[in-house]
Amino acid sequence: MSFAHYVEITQAAERGKMDAIFFQDSLAANQSSAIGRRDRKRAQYPRCVIIEPLMLLPALAMVTRNIGLIATATTTYDQPYMVARHFASIDHISGGRAGWNLVTTQNEESAGNFGLDHHVAHAERYDRAAEFYDVVVGLWTAGRGCLHSRQGEGVYYDVDKVRLLNHTGRHFKVRGPLNVARSPQGRPVIAQAGSSDVGASSPARPPRSSSPRNSRLPSRRPFATTSRRERRNTDARATT
Ligand SMILES: Cc1cc2nc3c(=O)[nH]c(=O)nc-3n(C[C@H](O)[C@H](O)[C@H](O)COP(=O)(O)O)c2cc1C
């Protein structure tokens, strides 16, 4: 693994006219527990050689021009204010090409790196994800129309117009506003691929028309697996 390899595949994808490239992520080395037990059978080839994708995107933005750049970030072990700043910043750096793959984290071993003995339960992860999504999008959109720039001095919030998010929910309390100016897309593209019933119907699942008008990324297509399953369920109901 080397950064040069990431550059090579991203540039190849761009040459091939791909809309976007996406980088998965996990917050633990696979089979961490087995590594701890020196269980060579279970911990065979534990993958540890990835570059953290949020770090990767700005670097890749510098060596590409058009391709969308999507990084994975978790709603279970991160904070919405940080995720909102990161993707707004990457959107600025890339000229409106940033995308967030919203995950609730698949790898159970992650818990051990964030002060927990067990992975957060599935329903709880999605409950947190829904609120997380609302806070991030709220922070991104609250900055609309309330910035002004002074010649040669920088960009400022218009104190008379700026709206604080003042979010208080079950999982988060976030005042705002975001200290990153509104990004080129305003709302960077969000992808979410949970396929369980709660995952597929999660409020954290962005609406199908969520790609902003000035995005260089395409509109999100319906998740094929879910659509197939929905069709199967509908068919099953129709035949009973
Ligand atoms: C294309 C694709 C990419 C995914 N990438 C990640 C990832 O990088 N990190 C992760 O923790 N989960 C990833 N997942 C897992 C899902 O986001 C989701 O967490 C998982 O399917 C469990 O949710 P569910 O129970 O609703 O299916 C990915 C799933 C798909 C289909």
The ligand as a Tripos MOL2 file, in Angstrom:
@<TRIPOS>MOLECULE
LIG
   31    33     1     0     0
SMALL
NO_CHARGES

@<TRIPOS>ATOM
      1 C1        -21.4190   -0.5200   -0.7270 C.3       1 LIG1
      2 C2        -21.3560   -0.6030    0.7780 C.ar      1 LIG1
      3 C3        -20.3140   -0.0070    1.4410 C.ar      1 LIG1
      4 C4        -20.2180   -0.0220    2.8320 C.ar      1 LIG1
      5 N1        -19.1610    0.5630    3.4660 N.ar      1 LIG1
      6 C5        -19.0530    0.4710    4.7920 C.ar      1 LIG1
      7 C6        -17.9300    1.0150    5.4660 C.ar      1 LIG1
      8 O1        -17.0140    1.5480    4.8680 O.2       1 LIG1
      9 N2        -17.8780    0.9310    6.8230 N.ar      1 LIG1
     10 C7        -18.8630    0.3350    7.5610 C.ar      1 LIG1
     11 O2        -18.7730    0.2810    8.7870 O.2       1 LIG1
     12 N3        -19.9500   -0.1950    6.9400 N.ar      1 LIG1
     13 C8        -20.0530   -0.1560    5.5900 C.ar      1 LIG1
     14 N4        -21.1280   -0.7180    4.9580 N.ar      1 LIG1
     15 C9        -22.1570   -1.3100    5.7800 C.3       1 LIG1
     16 C10       -23.4420   -0.5190    5.8110 C.3       1 LIG1
     17 O3        -23.2970    0.8550    5.7910 O.3       1 LIG1
     18 C11       -24.2570   -0.8960    7.0370 C.3       1 LIG1
     19 O4        -23.6370   -0.4190    8.2100 O.3       1 LIG1
     20 C12       -24.3980   -2.3570    7.1510 C.3       1 LIG1
     21 O5        -25.0070   -2.8350    5.9680 O.3       1 LIG1
     22 C13       -25.2000   -2.7030    8.3920 C.3       1 LIG1
     23 O6        -26.3910   -1.9920    8.3870 O.3       1 LIG1
     24 P1        -27.7350   -2.7640    8.1490 P.3       1 LIG1
     25 O7        -27.8460   -3.6660    9.3420 O.co2     1 LIG1
     26 O8        -28.7930   -1.7130    8.0840 O.co2     1 LIG1
     27 O9        -27.6010   -3.5280    6.8810 O.co2     1 LIG1
     28 C14       -21.2140   -0.7010    3.5720 C.ar      1 LIG1
     29 C15       -22.2780   -1.3190    2.8870 C.ar      1 LIG1
     30 C16       -22.3470   -1.2790    1.5060 C.ar      1 LIG1
     31 C17       -23.4900   -1.9710    0.8180 C.3       1 LIG1
@<TRIPOS>BOND
     1     1     2 1
     2     2     3 ar
     3     2    30 ar
     4     3     4 ar
     5     4     5 ar
     6     4    28 ar
     7     5     6 ar
     8     6     7 ar
     9     6    13 1
    10     7     8 2
    11     7     9 ar
    12     9    10 ar
    13    10    11 2
    14    10    12 ar
    15    12    13 ar
    16    13    14 ar
    17    14    15 1
    18    14    28 ar
    19    15    16 1
    20    16    17 1
    21    16    18 1
    22    18    19 1
    23    18    20 1
    24    20    21 1
    25    20    22 1
    26    22    23 1
    27    23    24 1
    28    24    25 2
    29    24    26 1
    30    24    27 1
    31    28    29 ar
    32    29    30 ar
    33    30    31 1
@<TRIPOS>SUBSTRUCTURE
     1 LIG1         1 GROUP 0 **** ****
